[in-house]
Amino acid sequence: MRHIDFENIEEKFDNTLSTKEWKQFENDFKDSDDIYIVANGGLWAVGNHAADDCTRLFAKAGIRKNIATMESQCLMTSIANDYGWNNLFISWLDLQKKTGKMSENAMIVGLSCSGNSKNVITCLHWAEKYGYKSCLIAGQPSQVTPKKVNQVNLNCKYFHTVEVLTLILFYDLIH
């Protein structure tokens, strides 16, 4: 069997759990009524999976919490066509806010392997503008995240490590 380098993922998991940034994320996550996850590619799939499992398991435990990712392919292609890829998620968040779906006690969570995904970072600026809690979980430190945004740096070299570690961290939140 071939070996895949996951960069000592167990150690990265333990190190992340002990950071003040992760502890702040846990507290903000628990205190928020609505959580919106924005990400691209594999991390979008991780965020979508985490949102579904968190929502299902929290509901089973009697905890009222809405956790969402942008799932509608129809809406995705419409917004991307009309406003461009870099405005995809911010347009979706605006829609959630304008329609009243997003509570005042919402949190925006950005996931990015590089830490610099423009359409994700734009949402963190948006969250800061409207006074929502926010967090970036990233494989590498971001150079463009607003200063007030909590940033959980996973210190990973490979995208696959960021994706797997992020999913494991979300499971830690719900178990």
N, C-alpha and C positions, 0 to 999 in steps of 0.2 A: 504494500500500500504506500502511496506517495505521501510525503510529509507536507503539510501546509503550515507556514509560519504565522501563528497567531500572536506573536510578540509577547509571550508570557501573559496571556489574557487573564488568568486567575489573579496574578499579582496586580495587573492594571485595575481589575475589578475592586480588589481590596483597597488599593491606593485611592481610587476615586471615592469610595464610600467614606473614607476618613477625611476628605477635604471639607473645608468650610463652605465652598461653593456647592458641593453636593448636598450638604445639610440644609443650606438655604433653599436649594431647589426642592428638596423633600417638603420643607415647611410651606413654601409657596404653593406647591402642587396640592398639598393637603388642604390648605386654606382657600383655594380657588374653587368656585362653583363650576366654571366653564374653562376648559383647557383646549386650546387650538394648536395643533402640531403642524408645522410647515417644514417641508424637506423635499429633496429631489431624488430620483432614481431609487436605489436600494434602500436609502434611509427613509424615503417616503413609504416604501413597503413596510419597513420596520415600524415607523410611526403609525401607520394605518393598523397594523397588527396589534401594536401596543394599545392604541385607542380602543379597538374592539374588545380586547381582553380586559383592559382596565374598566371600561364601562360595564361589561357583563359581570365581572367579579365584584365590583363595588356595589352594583345593584343587588346582587345575591346577598351581600353583607348588609343591605339596607342603607347604603351610603348613596346620597343623591349627588351625582357629579356627571356633567356632560363633557366627554372627551371626543374631539373630532379632528379629522383630517379632511381635506378636499377630496371627495370621492367621485363626484359626478363627472364622467368623461364628457358629457354634453356641455356642462358648465365650463369645464377646463378648456375644451377646444374653443368654445365661444369667447371666453375671456382672453385667452392667449391670442386668438385671431384679432379681436377688437382692440386690445390694450397692450399686447406684447408679452412675451414669456417673463420678462423681469417684473411685470406688474400683476402676474397671475395670482399670487397668494394675497397680496395687499388688496387687490380688488375683491377677492373672496372674503377677507376679513371686513372690509368696508360693507359688503353686502350683509354679513352677519350682524354687524353693528346697526346698520340702517333699518333692518327688518325686525330688530328687537330680539333676535335669537341669542345675541351675546349679552351676558349680564355685566353689570358694573364690576363684578368681582371675578373677572376673567384673567386668564394667563395665556401668553403666547410663548410656545416652546419652538425654537428653531433647532433643526438638526443639520449639521454640515460636516462632511469629512474634512474639507480644507479649512473650515472656519470662515470662509470668505464668499460663500454663495450669495450673489447679489440679490436674488429674489427672496432669500431667507433673511438676510441682514436688513433689507428694506422693511420687513415686517417687524423687526425688533425696534427700529426707529419709530415706526407707526405706533407700537405699543407704548413706547416712552412718551410720545406726543399726546396720547389719550389717557395716560396714567395707569395702564394695565401692567401687572407684573409680567416679567419676561425672563427667559433663560435661553442661552445658546449652549447646546451640547455639541462639542466639536472634536474632531480628531487632532487638530492643531490649533494653537492660539489664533484668534482672529485679530487682524490689524484694523478692522473697520467697524467693530461692534461699538454701539454707544457706551459711554463710560458707566452709566447706571445699570446696564444689563449684566445680570449674573452670567458668568461664563464657566462652564464645566469643561475643562480641557482633558481629553482622554490620553493625550500624548501617544498617538498611534501613527505609524508610518503607512500602514496599508488600509485601504478602504474596507476590505472585508473584516478586518479587526474592529474598526469603528462600528460597522453595522451589527456584528454579532455582540459586541460589548454593550452597545446601546440597548439592544433587545434584552439582554441579561439584566441590565440596570433597571429597565422598566418592570421586569418581573420581580425584582427586589422591592419595588414600590408597592406591589399588590399582594405580596405574600408575607 
